[in-house]
Amino acid sequence: MKLAYIGLGSNLEEPIAQMHSAIEHLSAHPDLADFHVSTLYSSKPVGPQDQPDYVNAVASVRTQLTPIELLDALQSIEQAHHRVRERHWGPRTLDLDLLLYNNETIALPRLTVPHPYMLERGFVIRPLMDLAPEMLLANGKTVAEHLRQLDTSDLVSIEEE
């Protein structure tokens, strides 16, 4: 079984509900095991600012799916949530990104792992720290060490009742 980390994000159509639905889909998927998810966080959008704030999280899973098979499964869940790709970094009902896959480096037309922007994004690194604070990143630092370098002032933990 391979260990994978998935970034989750939503800023349309009740983002918290979208996230809970995505978490249910992922945790119930027959090819994904040992599912764990971080706290949910609110953050400002990357790119165009004429859109609502995002709700973000990171999940870890174990799987026997290949990276492309896992990407296909993630995109299928996005489609079930009516994901529309209107513009780069635009608003979305659900975004599922394959961040890491078993410490592998993957460069394919459809998939780059580690995710090319993950080290720049507090809304990825902060929830990743909930799951794996001591994991070494591609830059040789642990998640916790790398997080100290990022501005996470706009990141707010969403306390759920």
C-alpha positions in Angstrom: 0.0 0.0 0.0 1.2 3.4 -0.9 0.8 6.5 1.3 -0.7 9.5 -0.4 -1.7 13.0 0.8 -4.5 14.9 -0.8 -5.3 18.6 -0.6 -9.0 19.5 -0.4 -10.5 22.9 -1.1 -13.8 24.5 -1.7 -15.2 28.0 -1.9 -18.6 27.6 -3.6 -22.0 26.2 -2.7 -21.6 25.8 1.1 -17.9 25.0 1.2 -18.0 23.3 4.6 -20.7 21.0 3.4 -18.8 20.3 0.2 -15.7 19.4 2.3 -17.7 17.0 4.5 -19.2 15.4 1.4 -15.8 15.0 -0.1 -14.4 13.5 3.1 -17.3 11.0 3.1 -16.6 10.1 -0.5 -12.8 9.6 0.1 -13.3 7.7 3.4 -15.8 5.3 1.8 -13.8 4.8 -1.5 -13.1 1.0 -1.8 -9.5 1.6 -3.0 -8.6 4.0 -0.2 -7.7 2.8 3.3 -6.4 4.2 6.6 -8.1 7.5 5.9 -7.2 10.5 8.1 -8.1 14.2 7.6 -6.8 17.4 9.1 -8.7 20.2 10.7 -10.6 22.4 8.3 -9.1 25.9 7.7 -10.4 29.0 6.1 -8.0 31.0 3.8 -8.0 33.8 1.3 -8.0 32.7 -2.4 -4.8 32.4 -4.4 -5.0 34.3 -7.6 -8.1 36.3 -8.4 -9.5 38.0 -5.2 -13.0 38.4 -6.6 -14.1 35.1 -5.1 -15.1 33.9 -1.6 -12.6 32.6 0.9 -11.7 28.9 0.8 -12.1 26.0 3.2 -9.1 23.7 3.0 -7.9 20.5 4.5 -5.4 17.7 3.8 -6.2 14.0 3.9 -3.9 11.0 4.1 -4.8 7.6 2.6 -3.2 4.3 1.8 -3.9 2.8 -1.6 -2.8 0.3 -4.2 -4.0 2.7 -7.0 -1.3 4.0 -9.3 -0.9 7.8 -9.1 -2.9 8.2 -12.4 -5.6 5.9 -11.1 -5.8 7.9 -7.9 -5.9 11.2 -9.9 -8.8 9.7 -11.9 -10.6 8.8 -8.7 -10.1 12.3 -7.3 -11.3 13.9 -10.5 -14.4 11.7 -10.4 -15.2 12.9 -6.9 -14.7 16.5 -8.1 -17.2 15.9 -11.0 -19.7 14.4 -8.5 -19.5 17.8 -6.8 -20.2 19.6 -10.0 -16.6 21.0 -10.4 -16.4 23.5 -13.3 -13.0 24.7 -14.5 -13.8 28.2 -15.8 -10.5 30.0 -15.1 -7.1 29.2 -13.6 -7.3 29.5 -9.8 -10.9 30.5 -10.0 -13.7 29.5 -7.6 -14.8 25.9 -7.3 -17.2 23.6 -5.5 -14.4 21.1 -4.9 -10.7 20.9 -5.6 -8.8 17.7 -4.8 -5.1 17.8 -5.4 -2.7 14.8 -5.2 0.1 16.5 -3.1 2.4 13.6 -2.3 2.5 9.9 -3.4 4.8 7.6 -1.4 7.8 10.0 -1.6 7.8 9.6 -5.3 8.6 12.3 -7.8 6.2 12.2 -10.8 6.3 14.3 -13.9 3.5 13.4 -16.3 1.4 15.6 -18.6 -1.6 15.3 -16.2 0.2 15.0 -12.9 3.2 16.5 -11.1 4.0 15.2 -7.6 5.0 16.6 -5.3 2.4 19.2 -6.1 4.4 22.1 -7.6 3.0 24.9 -5.4 2.5 23.0 -2.1 5.6 24.4 -0.4 4.4 28.0 -1.0 0.9 27.5 0.4 0.2 27.7 4.1 -3.3 26.4 3.5 -1.6 23.1 2.4 1.3 23.0 4.8 -0.7 23.9 8.0 -3.2 21.1 7.6 -0.4 18.7 6.5 1.2 19.5 9.8 -1.9 18.2 11.6 -1.2 14.8 10.0 2.6 14.5 9.6 4.5 17.3 11.4 7.8 15.3 11.2 7.6 14.2 7.6 10.5 15.4 5.5 9.6 17.6 2.5 11.5 17.9 -0.8 13.4 20.9 0.6 14.9 18.7 3.3 12.8 20.3 6.1 10.1 18.8 8.2 6.6 20.0 7.7 6.7 21.8 11.0 10.0 23.5 10.2 8.8 24.6 6.8 5.6 26.0 8.2 7.6 28.5 10.2 8.7 30.1 7.0 5.2 30.7 5.6 2.9 33.5 6.2 -0.3 31.9 7.6 -1.8 35.0 9.0 -5.0 34.6 6.9 -5.4 31.0 7.9 -8.1 30.3 10.4 -9.0 27.0 12.0 -12.7 26.3 11.5 -14.1 25.2 14.9 -16.9 22.8 14.3 -19.6 22.0 16.8 
